C-alpha cells in the first residue's frame, strides 16, 4: 500500500476480517453485537471508524490495556479487514424498560435539539437523525448499550478520553443528562 495511510475500504477483505475477528467475539459477540453492556457493538459501524479506533489503540492514543494487547500484532490491512467485516454486519437495537422511558425522552430532546443553556449542538448533527453516524469520522451510536455510551460520555467529560468536540459537549452536561442521553441513544435504530 502506498502513502503509509490506512488500507482503503476497496482493498479490505470482509472474509479475512471475519477470520481475524476470532479474538473479538468474547467481548463484542459472534455477530458483532456485544453480549454485555460494558462493550460496544461493532456490527453496523460506519466504514472506516473501527480501523481508525484500532489504530488509536495500537498507537496508545486511546488507552485500554486489553485492546492494546489485542491490536499489537495487527497490520493496517488487518484493521481494514476487521473494519470491512464489522461494517458489513447488521447492528441491533437496544431496549429500554418502561421505567426508563421518561429519562430516554429527556435524552431525546438533547439528541435532537441540543442543550441551549450551554450552546451544545444537537447530537444528530454529527451522528445523524437515526444515530447511524457519518463515515468515517462520526460513528454509529444507535443501539449501543446504554451503560457503554454513558461510560464513554463520562470519560469524555473527565478528559480520560480525548476528542475536542466530545470533551466540550460532555463537560457541559450533568451526569443525569448523560444517563438520559445514553438511554435515548441505546434505543435508536
C-alpha positions in Angstrom: 0.0 0.0 0.0 1.3 3.4 -0.8 1.5 6.6 1.2 1.6 4.9 4.6 -2.1 5.6 5.3 -4.7 3.0 6.4 -5.8 0.4 3.9 -8.7 1.6 1.9 -12.2 0.0 2.1 -11.7 -1.1 -1.5 -8.7 -3.1 -0.5 -10.3 -4.6 2.5 -11.4 -8.2 2.6 -14.6 -9.0 4.5 -13.8 -12.7 4.8 -10.3 -12.1 6.1 -11.9 -9.7 8.6 -14.4 -12.4 9.7 -11.4 -14.8 10.2 -9.5 -12.2 12.1 -12.5 -11.5 14.4 -12.0 -14.7 16.4 -10.3 -12.8 19.2 -13.0 -10.1 19.3 -16.0 -12.4 19.9 -15.6 -12.7 23.7 -16.4 -9.0 24.2 -18.1 -8.0 21.0 -20.2 -11.1 20.3 -20.2 -13.7 17.5 -22.2 -11.3 15.3 -20.5 -8.1 16.4 -23.3 -7.3 18.9 -21.8 -7.4 22.4 -23.4 -9.8 24.8 -22.7 -7.4 27.7 -23.5 -3.7 28.1 -19.8 -3.0 29.0 -18.5 -3.3 25.5 -19.7 -1.6 22.2 -21.5 -3.3 19.4 -19.2 -3.3 16.4 -21.8 -4.6 13.9 -23.1 -1.9 11.5 -20.4 0.6 12.4 -19.7 3.2 9.7 -16.9 2.2 7.3 -13.5 3.5 8.4 -14.4 4.1 12.1 -13.3 0.7 13.5 -10.0 0.8 11.6 -9.3 4.3 13.0 -10.1 3.3 16.6 -7.9 0.2 16.3 -5.1 2.3 15.1 -5.6 4.7 18.1 -5.4 1.7 20.5 -2.3 0.4 18.7 -0.6 3.9 18.9 -1.6 4.4 22.5 -3.6 7.5 21.6 -6.6 5.6 23.0 -5.9 3.8 26.3 -7.2 0.3 27.1 -4.8 -2.5 28.3 -6.9 -5.3 26.8 -7.3 -3.6 23.4 -3.6 -2.6 23.3 -2.6 -6.2 23.7 -5.1 -7.4 21.1 -4.1 -4.9 18.4 -0.4 -5.0 18.9 0.1 -7.6 16.2 -2.5 -6.2 13.8 -1.3 -4.7 10.5 -3.1 -1.8 8.8 -4.6 -4.4 6.4 -5.8 -6.5 9.3 -7.5 -3.4 10.8 -9.1 -2.5 7.4 -10.3 -6.1 7.0 -11.9 -6.1 10.5 -13.5 -2.7 9.7 -15.0 -4.1 6.5 -16.3 -7.2 8.2 -18.0 -5.4 11.1 -19.4 -2.6 9.0 -21.0 -5.3 6.8 -23.0 -6.8 9.7 -26.3 -5.5 11.0 -26.3 -3.7 14.3 -29.0 -4.3 16.8 -31.5 -2.1 18.5 -31.2 -1.6 22.2 -34.2 -1.7 24.5 -35.3 0.4 27.4 -37.6 -0.6 30.2 -40.9 1.2 30.8 -39.4 2.9 33.9 -36.6 4.4 31.7 -38.9 5.9 29.1 -39.2 9.3 30.7 -35.4 9.6 31.0 -35.0 8.5 27.4 -37.5 11.1 26.3 -35.4 13.8 28.1 -32.3 12.5 26.4 -34.1 12.6 23.0 -34.6 16.4 23.5 -30.8 16.8 23.8 -30.0 14.4 21.0 -32.4 16.2 18.6 -32.3 19.8 19.8 -29.1 20.2 21.7 -28.8 22.0 25.1 -29.2 25.7 24.5 -28.1 26.9 28.0 -24.6 25.8 27.1 -24.8 26.2 23.3 -24.5 22.5 22.8 -25.5 21.5 19.3 -27.8 18.6 18.6 -26.0 15.2 18.6 -27.8 14.3 15.4 -25.8 17.0 13.6 -22.8 14.6 13.7 -24.3 11.2 14.3 -27.4 11.6 12.1 -31.1 11.7 13.0 -31.2 7.9 13.5 -27.7 7.7 15.1 -26.2 5.8 12.2 -23.2 8.1 12.0 -21.4 9.9 9.2 -18.5 8.0 7.8 -15.7 7.9 8.6 -15.4 10.4 11.4 -18.7 10.2 13.2 -19.6 6.7 14.5 -22.8 4.9 14.5 -24.1 5.2 18.1 -27.6 3.9 17.6 -28.4 0.8 19.6 -25.1 0.9 21.6 -25.6 -0.4 25.2 -26.6 2.5 27.4 -24.0 1.6 30.0 -21.3 1.8 27.4 -22.5 5.1 26.0 -22.7 6.6 29.5 -19.2 5.4 30.4 -17.8 6.9 27.2 -19.6 10.3 27.7 -18.3 10.4 31.3 -14.8 9.6 30.1 -15.0 12.5 27.6 -16.4 14.7 30.4 -13.5 13.9 32.7 -10.9 14.1 30.0 -10.0 10.5 30.3 -10.9 10.1 26.6 -9.8 12.9 24.3 -11.9 14.3 21.4 -12.2 18.1 21.4 -15.8 18.1 20.2 -17.0 15.3 22.6 -15.0 16.7 25.5 -16.7 20.1 25.3 -20.1 18.6 24.8 -19.9 16.1 27.6 -18.2 18.6 30.0 -21.3 20.8 30.0 -23.8 18.0 30.6 -24.7 16.7 34.1 -24.4 13.1 35.0 -28.2 12.8 34.8 -28.3 14.3 31.3 -25.6 11.9 30.2 -27.6 9.0 31.6 -30.8 10.2 29.8 -28.9 10.7 26.6 -27.3 7.3 26.8 -30.8 5.7 27.3 -32.2 7.5 24.3 -29.3 6.6 22.0 -29.4 3.0 23.1 -33.0 2.8 21.8 -32.3 4.4 18.4 -32.2 2.1 15.4 
